[in-house]
């Protein structure tokens, strides 16, 4: 079991749900990302996703697109992101996930990447544009090096796709709350509870909900039904405003975490 599975088990024992915080690695710089990850972890995040910057982030809305562009312009690379993980791991045991489009991983080399990621201290990978039907080669590499692989499910996912993800995913299942891209929203979709129930019917693995989760009230609602909530754009926006670790970021994370406690 990775740190991810251990964290979900620990939280369940305390009647808490997981707060998963997303940051774009390299925004505004790779050195700053280390500081941000540590502040977010110390402020209460249970698990942290580091987004690997990519030039064509088709699943992401304006906030994360802009963050990826800033990171790429500042020189971020996949190897540099792994350096951030190594630096964080020397100072924190927080579970770390890399969320990446597949192109950078393919370019790096699947087994080489899995080996280097595990050695750096990564616990899991979200290959965001890889369907489970096409993931066997990656899954073999991930298993060989002890990495979880987290797949996405969406409101449009068929029962067969849910079954496949439930079978092949490890760590947790990522439930995308809506069709469309990442970004903040005023209210949660009306059919979200039913979607989570469809997934829950096919797996006992933890379920975390992301895309559009941006306020403590969203987190409170989602964690009535799911095992965790993923907050991305709201935190990315706060980082863009602050430029460095700040009281605003710490307070945002603390308020989101407070909403996960039953």
QUITA-V938355 format. One record per residue. N is the residue number from 1. RES is the residue in one letter. OMEGA is omega in whole degrees, 0 to 359 (* if undefined). Layout:
<<N & RES & OMEGA> <N & RES & OMEGA>>
This chain:
<<1 & X & 179> <2 & X & 175> <3 & X & 180> <4 & X & 179> <5 & X & 178> <6 & X & 180> <7 & X & 178> <8 & X & 179> <9 & X & 178> <10 & X & 182> <11 & X & 179> <12 & X & 178> <13 & X & 178> <14 & X & 183> <15 & X & 175> <16 & X & 173> <17 & X & 186> <18 & X & 167> <19 & X & 180> <20 & X & 183> <21 & X & 179> <22 & X & 172> <23 & X & 174> <24 & X & 181> <25 & X & 178> <26 & X & 178> <27 & X & 2> <28 & X & 176> <29 & X & 178> <30 & X & 179> <31 & X & 179> <32 & X & 181> <33 & X & 177> <34 & X & 181> <35 & X & 180> <36 & X & 180> <37 & X & 181> <38 & X & 179> <39 & X & 181> <40 & X & 178> <41 & X & 181> <42 & X & 181> <43 & X & 173> <44 & X & 178> <45 & X & 179> <46 & X & 181> <47 & X & 179> <48 & X & 171> <49 & X & 172> <50 & X & 178> <51 & X & 177> <52 & X & 182> <53 & X & 181> <54 & X & 187> <55 & X & 183> <56 & X & 187> <57 & X & 192> <58 & X & 181> <59 & X & 189> <60 & X & 177> <61 & X & 189> <62 & X & 185> <63 & X & 183> <64 & X & 172> <65 & X & 181> <66 & X & 179> <67 & X & 178> <68 & X & 179> <69 & X & 178> <70 & X & 181> <71 & X & 180> <72 & X & 179> <73 & X & 178> <74 & X & 175> <75 & X & 181> <76 & X & 175> <77 & X & 178> <78 & X & 177> <79 & X & 178> <80 & X & 177> <81 & X & 177> <82 & X & 175> <83 & X & 176> <84 & X & 179> <85 & X & 179> <86 & X & 181> <87 & X & 178> <88 & X & 185> <89 & X & 177> <90 & X & 186> <91 & X & 185> <92 & X & 175> <93 & X & 185> <94 & X & 176> <95 & X & 184> <96 & X & 178> <97 & X & 169> <98 & X & 175> <99 & X & 187> <100 & X & 163> <101 & X & 191> <102 & X & 185> <103 & X & 180> <104 & X & 179> <105 & X & 178> <106 & X & 180> <107 & X & 180> <108 & X & 184> <109 & X & 190> <110 & X & 184> <111 & X & 177> <112 & X & 180> <113 & X & 180> <114 & X & 180> <115 & X & 182> <116 & X & 179> <117 & X & 180> <118 & X & 180> <119 & X & 180> <120 & X & 181> <121 & X & 175> <122 & X & 180> <123 & X & 182> <124 & X & 181> <125 & X & 168> <126 & X & 176> <127 & X & 200> <128 & X & 180> <129 & X & 179> <130 & X & 175> <131 & X & 183> <132 & X & 181> <133 & X & 183> <134 & X & 190> <135 & X & 188> <136 & X & 181> <137 & X & 178> <138 & X & 182> <139 & X & 178> <140 & X & 178> <141 & X & 181> <142 & X & 180> <143 & X & 181> <144 & X & 184> <145 & X & 172> <146 & X & 179> <147 & X & 169> <148 & X & 172> <149 & X & 184> <150 & X & 180> <151 & X & 180> <152 & X & 169> <153 & X & 185> <154 & X & 178> <155 & X & 181> <156 & X & 182> <157 & X & 177> <158 & X & 176> <159 & X & 178> <160 & X & 178> <161 & X & 177> <162 & X & 180> <163 & X & 181> <164 & X & 180> <165 & X & 179> <166 & X & 181> <167 & X & 191> <168 & X & 183> <169 & X & 171> <170 & X & 185> <171 & X & 172> <172 & X & 174> <173 & X & 182> <174 & X & 179> <175 & X & 176> <176 & X & 192> <177 & X & 188> <178 & X & 169> <179 & X & 182> <180 & X & 188> <181 & X & 177> <182 & X & 178> <183 & X & 180> <184 & X & 177> <185 & X & 185> <186 & X & 185> <187 & X & 178> <188 & X & 178> <189 & X & 182> <190 & X & 183> <191 & X & 185> <192 & X & 181> <193 & X & 180> <194 & X & 178> <195 & X & 179> <196 & X & 179> <197 & X & 177> <198 & X & 179> <199 & X & 182> <200 & X & 181> <201 & X & 184> <202 & X & 180> <203 & X & 171> <204 & X & 178> <205 & X & 178> <206 & X & 177> <207 & X & 175> <208 & X & 185> <209 & X & 178> <210 & X & 184> <211 & X & 177> <212 & X & 179> <213 & X & 191> <214 & X & 183> <215 & X & 175> <216 & X & 179> <217 & X & 174> <218 & X & 181> <219 & X & 180> <220 & X & 180> <221 & X & 185> <222 & X & 185> <223 & X & 166> <224 & X & 187> <225 & X & 187> <226 & X & 184> <227 & X & 180> <228 & X & 178> <229 & X & 180> <230 & X & 178> <231 & X & 183> <232 & X & 189> <233 & X & 180> <234 & X & 179> <235 & X & 177> <236 & X & 178> <237 & X & 179> <238 & X & 178> <239 & X & 179> <240 & X & 179> <241 & X & 188> <242 & X & 182> <243 & X & 179> <244 & X & 178> <245 & X & 188> <246 & X & 175> <247 & X & 179> <248 & X & 181> <249 & X & 180> <250 & X & 181> <251 & X & 177> <252 & X & 182> <253 & X & 180> <254 & X & 181> <255 & X & 177> <256 & X & 180> <257 & X & 181> <258 & X & 182> <259 & X & 180> <260 & X & 186> <261 & X & 182> <262 & X & *>>
